[in-house]
Amino acid sequence: MKHIPYLLIITLFTSSTNAQQHSLVKLWSTDTLLKTPESVLFYAKENFLFVSNIDGVPNEKDGKGSIGKVALDGKIIQTDWVGGLNAPKGMGIYKNKLYVADLTEVVVIDIEKAKIIRHIPVEGSVFLNDITIDKNGAVFVSDTRINKVYRIENNMVATLLENLQAPNGLLIQADGLLILDKGNLIKMIPSGTLSNIAEGMDPTTDGIEMVQKNEYLVTAWNGVIYYIYADGHKQVLLDTRAQKINTADIGYDAKKRIVYVPTFYKNCIVAYELK
């Protein structure tokens, strides 16, 4: 029988144990005055949160949607900072402009003026959901209902990916685009090749944030938050499915390791510290 050195056994056991030690500690919850909050975006420049309020049916063009602002202590600054949207969901920031996925168009808001300055229609789209923006200002947006990801540059829209399962959360990185697709986390590298990073999650996968290189927080709208490790295995940090509390498109303060969770129909944001 081959003998494994005792020290090696201890090292392997310790590494495996340490990998399972993450947890979420609740810090606060806002009042329930938000209006079906779907997405949260941490705005580091001014230290507050943007919140997208659907305020109605998630797939209707009713003009009731808005973007709100929430302080980092959980106090609501403005429920309707900018209104006149339909069913706003994912958001991204580039050069003091807030980009919002709003059903069949991307709405661009001047942050300093608190004013919509542009509508970018996405022809053929049905349910635009999440947004991520690269360092050069290219905008990537998912359509969960028709299984596509679009790329927008200089206000020109092109289909980047199609024939997915139900793409939602997006995260652009230097080496490729991460996509949450019906319980799977996949990566598309610049050549267009797709690879699987993690699988087997709740099929309503929604938001994604990077914790450190190759490690991520992932939410599923049904009420689960996962920690995804570099080797692709996952840990459930929170499961509120039994309580019917949704966990939609999260925001994340990487320096303070605080996760901001929109609860959708519960009309509040809950903050947790990632341990």
N, C-alpha and C positions, 0 to 999 in steps of 0.2 A: 504493500500500500504506500502510495506517495504521501509523504508528510509535508504539510504546509506550515511554514514558520509561524509560531505563536504571535509574533509582532504583526505579521501580515494579516492574520485573522482579526486581531483587535482593530487594525487600521480599516479594514473593509467594513467591519461591523459599525465602527464609529461613523464612517462616511455615510453609510446607508441610514443610520439613525439621524444624523444631523440633517439629512436631506428632507426629513419629514417634520421639521420643527416650526414651519411657518404657521402663523395664525393671524386672525383679524380681531382687533379689540375695538369695540364700538366707542366712539368719542361723542357724537351728538347726532341729532336729527332735526331738520328744519320743521317749522309749522307746516301743516297740510294745506297751504295756500297756493302751492304751485298747481299747474294745470296739465295733468298727465305728462310729467317730465320724462323725456325719453333719453336725453343725452346730457352729460356734464363735461365741460371743458375747463380745465384749470388754466387761468390766465396769469402766468408768472409775472408779467410786466407790471401789473397793477394789483396782484394778490387778491383776486376774487374768482368766482366761478361763473361761467356762462351756463345757462340751462335752457334747453329747447323744450317748450311747452306745446304739445300737440293740441290740447284743449278741444277735444272732440274725437271723432272717429279717425283712426290712424291712416286711412286711405281716402279721405274726402277733401276736396278743394272747397273749404268753407270760409277761408279768410280769417279764422279764429286763432290760428297759431301765433306764437310769439317767442321771443328770446328774453329770458329773465337774467337777473344778476343776484348772486348769493355771496355773502361774506364768508370768510374762512372760519368764522365761529358759528356758522349756521343761521345767522340772521338774514332774512330775505331783504335785499336792497331794493330791488324792483322786480315785481312779477312779470310785468310787460314792459321791458326796456325798449324793445322794438317789436311792433305788432304788424298785422297785415299779411302774415304768412298762412300757409294752409295746414300742413301736418309736419312741421320741421323735426328733423331727427339729428343725424351726425353733423359735427362741426369741425372746422379747422381754421387756423390763423396763418396768414402770410402778409408781412409788411403792413400791419395795423388794419388789415381787412379780415373780417370774419366771414367764412364761407359756410353756407348751410345747405344741407340736402333737404329739398322741400318737394317731395313727391315726383314731379317731372321736370324740375329745374334746380339749378344751384343758384341760391340767392347770395349776393355779396353785400355786406354791410360795412360801412365806414365806422370803425369803432369810436373814433374821437367825436364824430358828428352824430352818432346813434341814428344813422339813416341808411336805408337801402339805396345803393347806388347802381346796382346792376342785377339783371335776371339773365341767367344763362340757361336757355331751354335745352333739354336733352331729348332729342327726337326719338320717339318710340319707347321711351321709358315709362314705367308704371309706378314703381315704388322705390325711389332712391332712398338709400338708408344711411350708409356711413361714408365719411370723408377722411382722407389723409392727404397731406401736401408735402412734396419733397422740397429740398433746399433751394431749388430753382423756381419754385412756384407752380409746378405742374400739380394739378388736382386730380385725385383718383376718387371715384365714387361708385358704390355698389348699388345694384338693383336686385333686390331679393326675390321679386316676383318673376322676373324674366331671366334670372340667372346670368347676369352680365356684370362686368366691371368696365367702367368708362375712364378715359384719360382726357383731361381738359387742359389745354395749353394755349395761351393767348386767345382765350374765349372760344377756341375751336374744340369740338367734341369728337372723339374717336372711340370706337369699341376696342378695348384692350383684351378682354377675355369674355368668352361666352360658353354656353353648355356646362355651366357649373350646376350645383344642386340647389343652393339657396344662400348665395354670398351675402354677408353682412359686414362684420367688423373688418377694417383695413388698417394696416400700419406699414408705412414706407420706411425702409432702412437702407443703409448704404449698399448692401449686397442683394437687395430684392424687395418685393412686396409681399407682406404677410396677409392672408385672407382667411377669415373664418367662414367655413362653408358647411353648414348643416352638421355640426358636431365634429368637424375636422379642422385642423389648422394646417394650411398649406402655404408654400412659398413659391413665388414666381421669380426666378432670377432674370437679369437683363436680357439673356438670350431667348427668354420665353419658356424655358423648361420649368415644369412644375414638380415639386417634391412634397411629400407628406411629413409634417413636423410632429403632429400629435393627432390622435383620433379617439373615438369612443366617448365623446362628451355629449351632454344633453343636446338634442338636435336644434335647439333654439339659440345656438351660440350668437353672441351679440357684440360685446365690446372687448377690445384688446389694448393693453398697455405694457410697455417694456419695463421690467424691474432692473435687470442688468443684462449684459450680453447673453443672448440665447435663452433668457428666462422671462416669462410673461405672466401677467394676470389676464384671465379670460373670464368673461361672464356669459351665462346663458339666460335669456330673457325669462324663462320659466322660474328662475330663482336659485341659480347656482353660481358660485364664484370658484374658479380653479386657479391653482398655481401650476404653471407648466415649466418643467425643468429642462435643462439643455439636452438631456437624452430622450426627451419626448414623453417621459412619464408625468402623470398629473396627480395633484393632491387637491381634494375638495376642502376649501377654506370656509365656505358658507353654503348652507342648503336651506332655503326658506320655501321650498315648493309646497310643503304640507301646510304652511301658513298662508299660502297664495300671495306671497310678497315677491314681486318681480325684481329682478336685478338686470337693468337694461345697460345702456352704453356708458361705462364708467369714465370718470376723470381721475387723474393721478398726479400727485405732487411727489416727484421722485426724490427730492432732497429730504423732505420730512416723512416720506413713505406713508402718505395718507391717501386712502382710496375713497372717492366720492361716488356714491351709488344712487342713481335715480330709480325710484320704486314704481314708476309708471302709475298705475291706478290708485296707489296709496298716496299720491300727490305730495311726496316729500323727497328730500335728499338725505341719505344717511352717510356719515363719515366714519371710517374705520382706520386705525393705524395698523399697518402691516408689520408684524413681528417676525 
